Amino acid sequence: MATLAKREGKTPSYEIQFYPNGQSSERKTIYLGGRRYSEKTANDLKVIVEKLVYCRDNDNDPDKKTLAWLEAATPEIREKLAKAGLVKVPKTYTLRELWDSFLKQKTGIKDSTRDGYDYVEQRFFAFFDGATTLSELTSDQIEDWKFFLQTEYRSPRTGKPLVESSTAGTITKTKAIFNWAKTKKWLVESPLDGVGRGSFVDRENDRFITRDEYDRLLDACPCQDWRAIIALARYGGLRCPSEVLRLRWSDVNWEKDRFYVRSPKTEHHAGKEGRLVPLFSELRIELEKLFESDSSDGAEFVITRYRDPERTNLGTQFGRIVQLAGIEPVPRPFDNMRASRSTEIYAEYGSFLESQWIGHSSKIAKDHYLQVREEDFERAVKPCREKGPKNDFPALEKIFPAKTPAARSGITSHGMENKKNSNCSAEFLNLNWAILQSAQLPHNRHFSLPILHNLCKLV
């Protein structure tokens, strides 16, 4: 147990006394003087001292609440506790030290993953000073940074603002870094806890590539390699360049009309190292042409001309092909070609085969890939068009199911000539119908009695 003693004077002071190793040990005192120490602060510290003594005597770790209190305590109080032998003064890490230490231990990650963390690092230190200590960073500052990313930040490479999905990815990766700091006990609580990341769904740049556009792109290609690249992305649904450039001729089974796709994106998941995809007829035509060309003699990989990432930018070259083809610009071209094939397979073969052949989950497909095509609208209204011209007054057909058409033709519902109405002019009938329609009476079911009376007499 610890005791708290108050020393009266011009400025009250406090002393916390305790035995670090039981009553047999020498008593120690923590002195709290000056106006900055209130009686409440002294009592709070006394409780913390008791908890720390108990944990040390019983070889236990302090609970989260105690650690959080110590994290929020002033450096002076932590120093007093350290001099009393109750805590060790931890090294104070800066944001730059955190980032460098995290990336240093991330060995064995793919280059694309490393690039992703590099982009996040640029965005983080565009707002924060690397010399800021971890304990100084607050949740409010993180919220300010998030707002900065959403409103002010521009990509150094393109000069464009971040889309919402990029902001979400940035916050997600930053959370992982600060959670790693918690596991290293550099932090008790992460300032990103409770900060929303936003949505990864980004439909702004969706663009379906039609069959006509595909044919025009092929005609504009400079070589057969490029025709195969576009065919693999658009009709094979492969990720480009990662999956396209890994495809080998030995992966293609011509006899069974299928081929094996190696997937570096999902290979770290058990059973997801690759997938079998049908050799669709549109794709087979282009692969056969490439296989029979001189450039493929003795080649291991299907695509041989564009394998050097330092010298080849497939996106830039695709932009030139789009211009030569004379079609509308295609944002995120390889993603949208893959999404176009995903949509077609989903519509024709269903969700399960779409996931198996495209290589992602049904949720990912619905959130990021599946699109609504123009032909979907056409298919939806086709049954209506096949039924013939639309009835001008469907609501009155329900009221006078057999009489309304008869009244218009002068024929009764039994097929007999209606002399009463046979001389009724079409103009007069149409006028009454028009009046009733303009009043929008079938929509609210409140009928004008005089108009309805005239119509009934005609029938």
Secondary structure, DSSP 8 states (H G I E B T S, - for coil): --EEEEE-SSS-EEEEEE-TTSTTS--EEEEE-STT--HHHHHHHHHHHHHHHHHHHTT----HHHHHHHHHS-HHHHHHHHHTTS-------BHHHHHHHHHHH-TT--HHHHHHHHHHHHHHHTTS-TT-BGGG--HHHHHHHHHHHHHT-B-TTT--B--HHHHHHHHHHHHHHHHHHHHTTS-SS-TTTT---------TT-----HHHHHHHHHT-SSHHHHHHHHHHHTS---TTTTTTT-BGGGEETTTTEEEEE-TTTTTSTT-SEEEEE--HHHHHHHHHHHTSGGGTT-SBS--SS--TTT--HHHHHHHHHHHHT----SSHHHHHHHHHHHHHHHHH-HHHHHHHHTS-HHHIIIII----HHHHHHHHHHHHHT-S--S-HHHHHHSTTHHHHHHHTB-TTS-B-HHHHT--HHHHHHHHHHHHHTTHHHH----HHHHHHHHHH-
